[in-house]
Amino acid sequence: MYTIDKKQFGSFVAQLRKEKGYTQKELASRLFVSDKAVSKWETGVSIPDTALLVPLAEQLNVTVTELLLCRRNREEALTPAEAEQAVQTAIGYEGGPTIRIWQTRSSILLWYLAALIVAVVGSTVAVQCGYGNWDYFTYMGLYIFFGGYFCLFARQTLPDIYDKAHIAFMSDGIFRMNLPGVHFNNRNWPHILHTGQLWGIISIFTFPWLYLAFGILSVSPVAVMYIFLVLTLGGLFIPLALVGRKYE
């Protein structure tokens, strides 16, 4: 997890303030804080509250991302590594406890466990019928992993910074999500979570039986692979992007 270097952040803020021709007292009055607070930021004693990031960036004529990275972006697109650093820093900036789905949504947990039980039964039947091959368990593993994230381990809410800046990349531990044209925030995040949960539970419930049915109908293994590829990617990412943009 990246964190803000207080000294580097303070030096950057001081540099930008001087470029704008503000004194510490003038900048403080524009932000409705004390000049002592600005002094503490610039000397690296403390950093501003997340609620001040957007107004501070506006007063200094930079973006929130530039503040988080402690440097100007010079009109250049961020590299993937820089975007990752900015988002990780934004998440670490909040510093509050992270509440996961499993801690408060017991009904989702029960549905996920029920789906797993059905999947175990279906997988047993598929193996006994000779259809439990590598492709089968690869897809089953994907459904269990991504379904498990949305139903158990996803964070209930995003850090405040997502509501204050347009961030098109969600980073949560080892999990990464980037939906074209979608900026993540706490307006669309509950809908994204709900869509992912539905996809995970329905996929785990139905996959063994669909795969078994294709086998019984002697559908070509190559055709089956492409069918489930389309169902997996299209069935997840298209609905996520749609609800993300609708409720953004």
C-alpha positions, 0 to 999 in steps of 0.5 A, spaced: 500 500 500 502 506 498 502 512 503 503 519 502 510 522 504 509 528 508 515 531 507 514 531 499 507 533 500 509 539 504 514 541 499 510 540 493 504 544 496 509 550 498 512 550 491 505 550 488 502 556 493 508 560 492 507 559 484 500 562 485 503 568 489 499 566 496 502 567 503 500 561 508 495 565 511 491 567 504 491 560 502 488 558 509 483 563 508 481 560 502 480 553 505 477 556 511 483 553 515 488 556 520 495 558 517 498 554 522 494 548 519 497 550 512 504 551 515 504 544 518 502 541 511 508 544 508 513 542 514 511 535 513 508 535 520 501 533 518 497 532 511 490 535 510 483 531 511 481 528 505 475 533 505 480 538 503 483 535 497 479 537 492 478 544 494 486 544 495 487 542 488 483 547 486 486 553 489 493 550 487 491 549 480 492 542 480 488 535 480 487 531 486 491 525 482 497 530 482 497 532 489 497 524 491 503 523 487 506 530 489 508 532 482 505 535 476 503 530 470 505 535 465 499 533 460 501 526 459 497 520 461 499 516 467 502 510 466 499 504 469 504 504 474 502 511 476 495 510 476 496 504 480 500 508 485 495 514 485 489 509 487 493 505 492 495 512 495 488 514 495 485 508 499 491 508 504 489 516 505 483 514 508 486 510 514 479 508 516 477 501 518 475 497 511 468 493 512 467 487 508 461 484 505 461 478 509 461 482 516 454 485 515 451 481 509 449 474 512 444 473 507 449 474 501 454 469 505 448 464 505 446 464 498 454 463 496 454 457 500 448 454 497 451 455 490 457 452 492 453 446 495 449 445 488 456 446 484 459 440 488 453 436 487 453 438 479 461 437 479 461 430 482 455 428 477 460 431 471 466 427 473 462 421 474 459 422 467 466 423 464 466 431 463 470 433 469 476 436 464 481 441 465 476 446 462 471 445 466 475 446 473 478 452 470 471 456 469 468 453 475 474 456 479 473 463 476 466 463 478 468 461 485 474 466 485 470 472 482 463 470 486 467 469 492 470 476 492 463 480 490 459 476 495 464 475 501 471 479 501 469 486 497 469 492 501 462 495 503 464 502 501 469 506 497 474 511 501 471 518 500 476 520 495 473 516 490 467 521 491 471 527 490 475 525 484 474 521 478 477 515 479 476 510 473 480 504 477 478 500 483 484 497 487 482 492 493 488 488 495 489 483 490 483 485 486 483 490 480 477 493 476 477 497 470 471 498 467 471 503 460 468 509 461 466 508 468 468 512 474 467 509 481 464 512 487 459 510 492 453 512 488 455 506 483 459 501 487 453 498 491 449 497 484 456 494 481 457 490 488 449 487 487 450 485 479 457 482 481 453 478 486 448 476 482 453 474 477 457 470 481 451 466 485 447 464 478 454 462 475 456 457 480 449 455 481 448 453 473 455 452 470 455 445 472 448 443 469 449 447 463 456 444 462 453 437 463 447 438 458 452 440 453 456 434 454 450 430 453 448 433 447 455 432 444 456 439 443 464 440 440 468 442 446 471 448 442 464 451 441 463 449 449 469 453 451 467 459 446 460 459 449 462 459 456 468 465 454 462 469 452 457 468 457 463 469 463 466 475 460 460 478 457 455 476 463 459 480 468 463 486 465 457 488 460 452 489 466 458 492 471 459 497 466 452 498 464 450 499 472 456 503 473 455 508 468 447 509 469 448 510 477 455 514 476 
